[in-house]
Amino acid sequence: MTDTTYERGQELSEALNPGMEQALRDRYEALVPGMAQSVVDFAYGQQYARDGLDLKTRYLATVAALTALGGQTRPQLKVNIAGARKAGATEREIGEVIWQMALYGGFPAAINGLNAALEVFSEDDQ
């Protein structure tokens, strides 16, 4: 285990989303210096790496939240569906979590989430 939350976050983010930190840095560094490091430190080092929930459960909760928030989260939803797969979630589990959000985000949000999941699953198959 590494010493800092940033280092833990780097390890985890590279394992689940290789190149994500660099992609964020390339896109946003000029506008918001340090944003990529902040995302890695907080989201991955302080949140996803916490004790108390396994990584798969954390990803399923994230998929649920992004689904309920609606279509504006589609890019982040797809990244987190892929992360959930890498953390051990099955297609069925992801689909059920997304469909459960029809109760909270509505049918359009759930259907949009299912479509995003199908795209990720299709990409994974290729």
C-alpha positions in Angstrom: 0.0 0.0 0.0 1.3 3.5 -0.7 1.6 6.4 1.7 -0.7 9.1 0.4 -4.3 9.2 -0.8 -3.0 10.6 -4.1 -0.6 7.7 -4.6 -3.4 5.2 -3.7 -5.7 7.0 -6.1 -3.1 6.8 -8.9 -2.7 3.1 -8.4 -6.4 2.5 -8.4 -7.3 4.8 -11.3 -4.6 3.4 -13.5 -5.8 -0.1 -12.8 -9.4 0.7 -13.5 -9.2 3.6 -16.0 -5.7 3.6 -17.6 -4.7 7.0 -18.8 -7.6 8.8 -17.2 -5.5 11.2 -15.2 -3.4 12.2 -18.2 -6.5 12.6 -20.3 -8.0 14.9 -17.7 -4.7 16.8 -17.5 -4.4 17.2 -21.3 -8.0 18.5 -21.5 -8.3 20.7 -18.4 -4.9 21.6 -17.0 -4.7 25.0 -18.7 -8.2 26.0 -17.5 -8.1 24.4 -14.0 -4.6 23.6 -12.9 -4.4 20.6 -10.6 -7.9 19.4 -11.4 -6.7 16.0 -12.7 -4.7 15.4 -9.5 -7.6 16.5 -7.4 -9.9 14.0 -9.1 -7.5 11.1 -8.6 -6.8 12.1 -5.0 -10.4 12.6 -3.9 -12.4 10.2 -6.1 -10.0 7.3 -6.2 -7.6 7.8 -3.2 -10.1 9.1 -0.7 -13.4 7.6 -1.8 -13.1 4.4 -3.9 -10.1 3.2 -1.8 -12.0 3.6 1.5 -12.8 0.7 3.8 -16.3 -0.3 4.5 -17.6 -1.2 1.0 -15.9 -3.3 -1.6 -15.0 -1.7 -4.9 -17.7 -3.5 -6.8 -20.4 -2.1 -4.5 -19.0 1.4 -4.7 -19.1 1.2 -8.5 -22.6 -0.1 -8.6 -23.7 2.8 -6.3 -21.9 5.2 -8.6 -23.7 3.7 -11.7 -27.0 4.1 -9.9 -26.4 7.7 -9.0 -25.2 8.7 -12.5 -28.2 6.9 -14.0 -30.7 8.7 -11.7 -29.0 12.1 -12.5 -30.0 11.5 -16.1 -28.6 11.8 -19.7 -26.2 14.7 -19.0 -23.9 12.2 -17.1 -23.7 9.7 -20.1 -19.9 10.0 -20.6 -19.2 9.5 -16.8 -21.8 6.7 -16.7 -20.0 4.8 -19.4 -16.6 5.2 -17.7 -18.1 3.9 -14.4 -20.0 1.0 -16.0 -16.6 -0.1 -17.5 -15.1 0.4 -14.0 -17.8 -1.7 -12.5 -17.1 -4.5 -14.9 -13.4 -4.3 -14.0 -14.3 -4.4 -10.3 -16.3 -7.7 -10.9 -19.8 -6.6 -11.5 -21.7 -8.7 -14.1 -23.7 -7.3 -17.0 -26.9 -8.5 -15.2 -25.9 -6.7 -11.9 -25.2 -3.5 -13.8 -28.5 -3.8 -15.7 -30.5 -4.4 -12.6 -28.9 -1.4 -10.8 -29.7 0.8 -13.7 -33.2 -0.5 -14.0 -33.8 0.1 -10.3 -33.2 3.8 -10.9 -36.4 3.9 -13.0 -38.0 4.4 -9.6 -35.9 7.4 -8.7 -34.7 9.0 -11.9 -37.6 8.0 -14.1 -38.0 5.6 -17.1 -36.1 7.9 -19.5 -33.1 8.0 -17.2 -33.1 4.3 -16.8 -33.5 3.6 -20.5 -30.7 6.0 -21.3 -28.6 4.2 -18.7 -29.4 0.8 -20.2 -28.4 2.1 -23.6 -25.1 3.4 -22.3 -24.5 0.0 -20.6 -25.3 -1.9 -23.9 -22.7 0.4 -25.7 -20.1 -0.4 -23.1 -20.8 -4.1 -23.2 -20.6 -4.1 -27.0 -17.3 -2.2 -26.9 -16.0 -4.8 -24.4 -17.0 -7.6 -26.7 -15.0 -6.2 -29.6 
